[in-house]
């Protein structure tokens, strides 16, 4: 009568080695941080160029001569404000991109301060998108009201009609874009507060 031996059970050490350790980062975190890091670096370079251009225009005697005494009542207040503070605005956006790049680098390095910085930047950039909606709408609103006085009334009515349609179109596009990014940022905020992400950063903080 033959007998077969029971299959060998894995040893305790082998079982422990096969068991997942939970040390792996959440799958989405690395690709997200790397892609946003690249985008922030490219944007920072672009805004740095805008800073240089704004400085050149601000110090341009020709531009100051052209604007001196010119009637700018048709220009929306927001654009006039941006024109007066063009250097500061571009510097601020450059700093925002640099902060985003640093936060993404910190995420890849598993730094908890980077997680909170990244989440704060998500909220800030979502709000800035809605500021852009307001600026676009104000530009069209001012253009509709401040048409050149020498225009023929029939032509002026047609231009106003066209501008109203464009206002609805472009404002609608910017609103939908801002809402889409706000929804994406809200999803990321919720995802970054999930237990797996929090454990990943807490484990590094406790070591």
C-alpha positions, 0 to 999 in steps of 0.5 A: 500500500503506497502513501503519498506525502502531504505537500510541504507547507511554506515556512513562516519566513517564506510566508512573511516574505511573500506577504505584501509589506505595504511599503509601495507608494500608491500607483497614481502618485508617482506618475501624477507628481512627475507629470505635474512637475514637468508642467510646472517647470515648463510653465515656470520658464514661460512665466520667467520670460513674461517677467523679462518682457514685462520689465522691458515694456515697463521701462520702455520710453516708447510705450510710456509715450504712447500711453501718456494722455491716451484715453483708456476708459474703454479698457476694463479695470482688471486689465488696467490693474494687470497692466500697472502690476504686470511685473508683480503678477508674472513674478507671482505666477512664476513663484506659483509654478516654482512652488508647484515644482518643489511640492511635486519633487517633495511628493516623489521624495515622500515628504509630508510637508510637500503633501500639504503644500500640494493640496494648498496649491490645488485649492489656490489654482482652482480659485485662480481659474475662476478669477480668469472667468471674471476677467474674460467676462469683464473684457467683453462687457466693457467692449460692448459698452465702450464701442467707438463713437464714430461708428454707424448706429446699424454697424454698432448694433451688429457689433454689439450683437456679435460681442454678446454672442462671443461673450456667452461663448467664451465666458461659457467655455472658461466657466466649464473649464474652471468647473472641470479643473475644480472637479479634478482638483477636488477629486485629487484632494479627496484621493490624497486624503485616502488612508493608503496615501496618508499611511505612505507619508506617515510611515516616512514621518515616523522613521 
